Amino acid sequence: MAGGAGSLAALWTEVNRCGQNGDFGRALKAVNKILHENKDDVTALHCKIVCLIQNGGFKEALNVINTHTKSQTSDMVGFEKAYCEYRLNRVESALKTIEGISEQTDKLKELYGQVLYRLERYDECEAVYKDLIRNSQDEYEEERKTNLAAVLAARSTWENATAEDMGLPESTYELCYNAACSLIGRGQLSQALKKLQEAEELCRLSLAEDSDMTEEDINAELAVIHSQMAYIMQLQGRTEDALQLYNQVIKLKPSDVGLLAVTANNIITINKDQNVFDSKKKVKLTNADGVEYKLAKKQLQAIEFNKALLAMYTNQADQCRKLSSTLQSQNPGHPRPVLIQVAQLCREKQHSKAIELLQRFSEEHPESASGIKLTMAQLYLTQGHVTKAGDILRSIEDYKHKQGMVSALVTMYTHEEDLDSAIDVFSQAIQYYQSEQPGSPTHLSLVREAADFKLRYGRKKEAISDLEQLWKQNTKDVHTLAQLISAYSLVDQDKAKALSKHLPSPDTMSFNIDIDELENSHGATYVRKKAAKVTGENAPKEQGQGEIKKKKKKKKGKLPKNCDPKSTPDPERWLPMRERSYYRGKKKGKKKEQVGRGTQGATSGATAELDASKTASSPPTSPRPGSGTGSGTGSASNVVPPRQQKPAASGATRKKAPQKKKKGGKGGW
């Protein structure tokens, strides 16, 4: 027994020495030897749990705690159990473990704050860190302030909350970085960029003091700052600079998978439907293991939305539908998955299905109906259904009376020549502002636009009430008074005469107008000519001595050669020969005289005698226009048959004989 006790004492000494030196591996071996002698030793079990945690064996440590629940109660190893669950990403279990511990120590509060931050319960997390900073004084105060600054930045970014100024210092680059993130959440981008530049300088100064840090190590530490700078540039529209900085961060291959995922996602959003092959490579970085534990829920949601959009841009219709359906089941009230499905249907030319999907979603989720109905109206407009689009827009209660909506509706109804509906839109908007904001600039501007619209389209009677309301607001407005008198002249002339008394007299209406300047203006239709000043030889002569301009005689047109002015020109001379009424076409294969054909001994004279058309008794052919008077006398042998006669061309229509081309001329053909 004495020998056993001595060996146990030596083992405990070994455990103590290794623990002080940080050699938890050798300490674990010594503890296991102790437990081999006494497996229920409470202290040895606690030491084993600590050694496993220090060596990163969180699962093994948790198994030891769960196996020995009787000896290792929650009050004894509650912190270790919660820490193991937190490191194993079992955040909900860690929260339950912490809430079940009766004694709340500082280290347990630190862990409680980390768990609340991971669960995105920022209000409670902020209260925990404020309590720690207020009631503790140790070497971890700066880290607590850094964590509190991170909580304030998260509230500003994800909850759009304006946090109070806590007076936190910005002495370290972590504090300066968190302050910049808070400014980004509030939309102060220029100030945030300057703050990030200060954080970069502080980081370089602090890391330069460490001789073991290389330039690559410093750039890796600066990667998160550079990625945030690129994000600000992207929000400012400087996409080229942002893309360059994002790619620099990707090339460094930082160990933080969350940083890589966010940077790759932002590159994909810049690429959009361009450079899709690069986007396909970058999307793999968003699927790394452990990303879901490093990012906030809204960041993960945005990445999944962009994956669905990328599938749509790369014409992967089935993949896009699958991703958008999964997103809709995970976020049933979020409109973006439905909009992605609608965009895919529109790319497939299925507009009716897209409208049905939007209509069904707007009925199931009225809180998101405004944006959905705007998309429905846009789809109706692309199909040419302007009236349906107008009806959809008028059903949106949130935007119904906005000036932009009123303008759009009036334009649409005017395009459809539905003036009554356009006037009704004006009337409803005016009534709304009359009850909610009477006399406001928006109210009066709508009344003015309604009056001008009615006057423009000849509805003067309907414009009277609007004009009266405007004139009562400003009785010195002569233009409105003149419009009101013009409108009343059609309805009540006595009222028009009574109102005309309020017009200013012509004597008071002196506007100091320069007539010459007005006539020479750009829009003048008539400009009075000014007499030019002349002196000396150019002076005008006395009346009667001026030079009389001679009238130019009109020259007679030249007639063509060989033209007989007495003959009547051919009325069809301007038509091509084939289109003239007397054109019979060319007879191919027949010659004027068939010489040497027929039987032997036959003469051509015999055939001529037998031709009745060549006898002297045949009547002469009628003359054609332009051919002069035909001759009826002459021998039968000299008479030309009518089918072979050609009209005698006048001098204007006679064609010249074609000239032979000269050989060897310049310029080729």
Salt bridges, closest charged atoms under 4 A:
GLU14 OE1 - ARG17 NH2 2.64
GLU14 OE2 - ARG26 NH2 3.24
GLU80 OE2 - HIS46 NE2 3.28
GLU110 OE2 - ARG144 NE 2.32
ASP123 OD1 - ARG155 NE 3.22
GLU124 OE1 - ARG121 NH2 2.80
GLU126 OE2 - LYS130 NZ 2.94
GLU126 OE1 - ARG155 NH1 2.88
ASP131 OD2 - LYS109 NZ 3.18
ASP138 OD1 - ARG144 NH1 2.66
GLU141 OE2 - LYS145 NZ 3.52
GLU159 OE1 - ARG155 NE 3.54
GLU164 OE2 - LYS130 NZ 3.06
GLU170 OE1 - LYS195 NZ 2.98
GLU200 OE2 - ARG204 NH2 3.62
GLU200 OE2 - HIS226 NE2 3.10
GLU215 OE2 - ARG204 NH1 3.56
ASP241 OD2 - ARG238 NE 3.47
ASP278 OD1 - LYS282 NZ 2.66
GLU304 OE2 - LYS307 NZ 3.27
ASP318 OD1 - ARG321 NH2 2.85
GLU348 OE2 - ARG321 NH1 2.80
GLU367 OE2 - HIS365 ND1 3.56
GLU416 OE2 - HIS415 ND1 3.17
ASP420 OD1 - ARG459 NH1 3.26
ASP424 OD2 - ARG394 NH2 2.74
ASP452 OD1 - ARG448 NH1 3.45
GLU462 OE2 - ARG459 NH1 3.17
ASP466 OD2 - LYS454 NZ 2.76
ASP477 OD2 - ARG448 NH2 3.62
ASP516 OD1 - ARG528 NH2 3.03
GLU519 OE1 - ARG528 NE 3.83
